[in-house]
Amino acid sequence: MPSAVAVMPHRIDLRMILWVLFALCLATMHPPEVVWETIRHLRVPDTDDAMRLVEVRDLLAGQGWYDNVQSRFLAPAGVPSHWSRLVDAPIAGLIAALTPFLGGFLALGATAALWPFLLFGLYCVVLYRGTAASFGSRAALLSILVATQSFGVSIQFQPGRVDHHNVQILAMLGLAFCMIRGGLRAGLVGGVLAALSLAVGLEGLPAVALGALYLTGDWCLRGRPALSALGGFGLALGIAAPLLFALQTAPNLWTAPRCDALSAPWLWLTSGGFALAVAALILAPRLATVQGRIALAGLSGAILLAGFASAFPLCLGGPFPDMPELVRTHWLLTVNEMSSVPKFVARGQWEVLVFYPAALLACLTATGKAWRGPARRAWSIIALFLWPGLILGVFQFRGLYIASGFVPLVAGAVIDRALTGAGEPAAGARRWGSLALSCGLVSTLWMVPAALAEILAPASRTATDPGGAIACQSEAALRPLAALPPGTVLAPILMGPTILLRTPHRIVAAPYHRAIPGLTAAIEGLGGTEADLDRVLRDFGVGYLVACPDRPADDLQAEPAFATRLARGTAQSDRLQALDLPGPLKVWRVVPRSSP
């Protein structure tokens, strides 16, 4: 008679346990108070989320589809946005559907909470189906379970996250699975997803470019078996990209080259992919050798890159070619998503440990499995999408955004293999190694060393506490400001989008590179001398000066900035009348100078 110990494991339905765990993790993924704050008080985690809601609200209020100018930003001319209406549209539709039942404000908050949740559901479906096709259903279930425990994923799908990075993660994950599957249909779908990612934002451009290079190289080496995937991808990308561009771009701007958004420079590259696909399909009978296919691909690439460099040299310098050094130093390089690993370490921001180690382990694991073992094609494509994100992420944190979406895929396959190996006779070291790797791919477990670093080296943290900035952007903080008669506000750069969202006022500055005059004015006015501040108040017709005492501007001279001393109560100006408003903000009304 078999022992109870031998029989019991066969009675346990492991998949059912995993589904229950997934349900529990999904239910507790975000605290209920965060969801409620999003619905009731329109809490958003980032300035970009606030600006997205401003755009959507204006669209619902009657602003034209092609009119993406924010008229209350550097009024009266306004600032044109480089974001996609393709993301605005479904959010606006959801708000419109909920408004009859909840009213306008609650519909806005409910949509801000619901939209990321819907996208996370779609992410889990794509992740599950793609992982199941390559590594089995148990690995797929484990991958979506790990996704709920991956900070790189959860922060992009948290309540209020209506920015476009979650959409790009979905598009790139879908593209990777299409490349793994291969064939004409998968190639066509992958090309459309790549075009969608580029239309939404150019952050996915490196991944799209490497995906195209992979398909081209695969065709060069294997020939006809890889032709359908390359042909489908190139044809779909070449057709879908200009269609999506035309759908979201006013006709009078079709010829305007923009380095920060899908436009002529990047359409030139997608058209090159289309041309290569057509040439490969037509010339397939004559390209029976590897050398012939490499020659065609090399000639196409040379023409494409030479044409890009000749016609659009400005874009060779990246999306911010005209940014002054003052703005780059005192704004762009101070933003967390633009920070590098050395900067995080120097400032003692140990919370980054929950992002980078898991991504690095995923990269190494995928590369190792692509080198040898089964499913080499799948692992090589996964590594292809992971490495660029990690490498870029070392220099700019936002490089990790897309790559983080692939970490649960690796973790699911690795943990599944570890579970299988646990029942096989093997060396103890291998079992412990598999267990350690499995744990290392779950980013929540990296909270332990991050917390220990905070405890053991508290003095190493020199980064500004984000709590003060968050408090200054809350609904409660801005409600008194919203009650004042509408006027132009000079405030810290990070507060610009929130002021647009929560008040009727106009703003001078917000964290967007297309508004260099406003960024320069805020940096010089809030970080300079009294004369600098007076000049900005006069030149921009400022009606209110707002300071967030916990987040003063960078000092542009040896002594503290005049605006900082105003907030501390150690300076005064006859041009500024202090307003006694509740909350953390310091607000002054600008007194017009009397005529001589």
SULFENBEL-V263873 format. One record per pair of residues at least 6 apart in sequence whose C-alpha atoms are under 8 Angstrom apart, sorted by the first residue. I is the first residue (numbers start at 1). J is the second residue. Records with the same first field share a line. If there is no record, write none. Layout:
I=J  J
This chain:
15=138  141
18=141  142  145
19=141
21=145
22=144  145  148
25=145  148  149
26=148
29=148  149  154
30=158  159
34=43  159
35=113  159
37=43
38=44  109  110  112  113  159  160
39=106  107  108  109  110  111  112  113
40=106  109  110
41=109  475
42=108  109  112  160  475
43=109  160  474  475
44=50  112  159  160  161
45=160  161
46=161
47=494  495  497  498  511
48=163  497
49=160  161  162  163
50=497  498  501
51=497  498  500  501
52=88  162  163
53=108  162  501
54=497  500  501
55=68  70  88
56=88  89  91  92
57=92
59=65  92
60=92  96
65=85  248
66=248  249  250
67=250
68=80  81  82
69=78  79  80  81
70=78  79  80  81
71=77  78  79
72=78  500  505  506  507
73=79  506  507  508  509  510
74=506  507  508  509  515  518
75=506  507
79=514  515
80=514
81=514
82=260  261
83=200  201  261
84=199  200  201  248
85=248
86=199  200  248
87=164  200
91=111  115
94=111
95=104  107  108  111
96=107
98=107  111
99=106  107
109=160
112=159  160  161  162
113=158  159  160  161
114=159
115=159  162
116=156  157  158  159  160  161  162  166
117=157  158  159
119=157  166  167
120=157
122=170
123=170
124=144  147
126=170  173  174
127=140  143  144  173  409
128=137  140  141  143  144
129=140
130=140  177
131=137  139  140  143  409  413
132=138  139  140
134=375  378
135=413
138=416
139=412  413  414  415  416
140=409  412  413
141=412
142=411  412  413  415  416
143=408  409  410  411  412  413
144=408  409  412
146=408  411  412  442
147=153  154  408
148=154
149=442  443  444
150=408  442  443  444
151=354  355  443  444
152=355  400  401  404  405
153=401  404  405
155=161
156=165  166  401
157=166
164=200  201
165=401  402
167=197  200
168=197  200  201  204  402
169=401  402  405
171=193  194  196  197
172=193  194  197  204  207  208  402
173=405  406
174=190  193
175=189  190  191  193  194
176=190  211  381  382  385
178=186  187  189  190
179=186  187  190  211  215  229  381
180=377  378  381
182=226  228  229
183=226  228  229  232
184=228  229  230  231  232  233
185=229  232
186=229  232  233
187=228  229  230  231  232  233  234  236
188=229  232  233  234  235  236  237
189=232  233  236
190=233  236
191=232  233  234  235  236  237  238  240
192=233  236  237  240  241
194=208  237
195=237  240  241  244
196=240  241  244
197=204
198=204  205  241  261  262
199=241  244  245  261  262
201=260  261  262
202=260  261  262
203=399
204=402
206=388
207=384  385  388
210=384  385
211=384  385
212=230  233  273
215=226  229  230
216=230  297
218=226
219=225  226  227  230  293
220=290  291  293  294  297
221=290
222=290
223=288  289  290  293
224=284
227=280  281
230=277
231=277  278  280  281
232=277
233=277
234=270  273  274  275  276  277  278
235=273  274  277  278
236=274
237=270  273  274
238=267  270  271  272  273  274
239=274
241=267  270
242=267
245=262  263
246=254
254=263  264
255=263  264
256=263  264
257=263  264  265  312
258=264  265  315
259=265  314  315  318  319  320
260=318  319  320
265=308  311  312  315
268=304  308
269=304  308
272=300  301  304
276=297  300
287=293
309=316
314=321
315=321
320=513
323=513  516
326=520
327=516  519  520  523
330=523  554
331=511  519  523
332=338
333=339
336=397
337=396  397  398
338=395  396  397  398
339=395  396  397
340=393  394  395  396  397
341=393  394  395  396  397
344=350  352
346=460  462
347=460  461  462  463
348=454  460  461  462  463
349=461  463
350=450  451  453  454
351=447  450  451
352=450
353=446  447  449  450
354=443  444  445  446  447  450
355=404  443
356=390
357=440  441  443
358=407  440  441  442  443
359=386  390  403  404  407  441
360=390
361=437  440  441
362=386  407  410  411  441
363=383  386  387  390
365=410
366=379  380  382  383  410
367=379  380  383
369=376  379  380
370=376  377  378  379  380  383
371=380
382=406
385=403  406
386=403  404  406
387=403
388=399  403
389=399  400  401  402  403
390=399  400  403
391=399
392=398  399  400
393=399  400
407=441
408=441  442
410=441
411=438  441  442
414=434  437  438
415=434  435  438
418=431  434  435  438
421=431
422=431
439=445
440=446
454=461
464=551
468=548  550  551
469=548  550  551
471=477  584
472=478  495  548  584  585
473=495  498  499
475=502
476=583
477=582  583  584  585
478=499  502  503
479=502  503
480=581  582
481=503  581  587
482=502  503  504  505
483=503
486=504  505  506
487=505  506  542  543  544
488=505  506  507  508  541  542  543  544
489=505  506  507  508  542  543  544  545  546
490=507  508  509  522  537  542  544  545  546
491=507  508  509  522  545  546  547
492=509  522  526  546  547  548  552  553
493=509  510  511  519  522
494=510  511
495=510
496=507  508  509  510  511
497=510
499=505  507
500=506  507
508=518  519  521  522  540
509=515  518  519  521  522
510=518  519
511=519
521=536
522=536
523=553  554
524=532  533  536  556
525=532  533  534  535  536  537  563
526=533  553  561  562  563  564
527=553  554  555  556  560  561  562  563  564
528=555  556  557  561  562  563
529=561  562  563
530=562  563
533=562  563
536=542
537=543  590
542=590
543=589  590  591
544=587  588  589  590
545=587  588  589  590
546=585  586  587  588
547=563  564  567  585  586  587
548=567  584  585  586
549=564  567  568  584  585  586
552=564
553=561  564
554=561
555=561
562=571
565=571
566=572
567=586
574=591
575=590  591  592  593
576=588  589  590  591
577=588  589  590  591
578=586  587  588  589
579=586  587  588  589
580=587
581=587
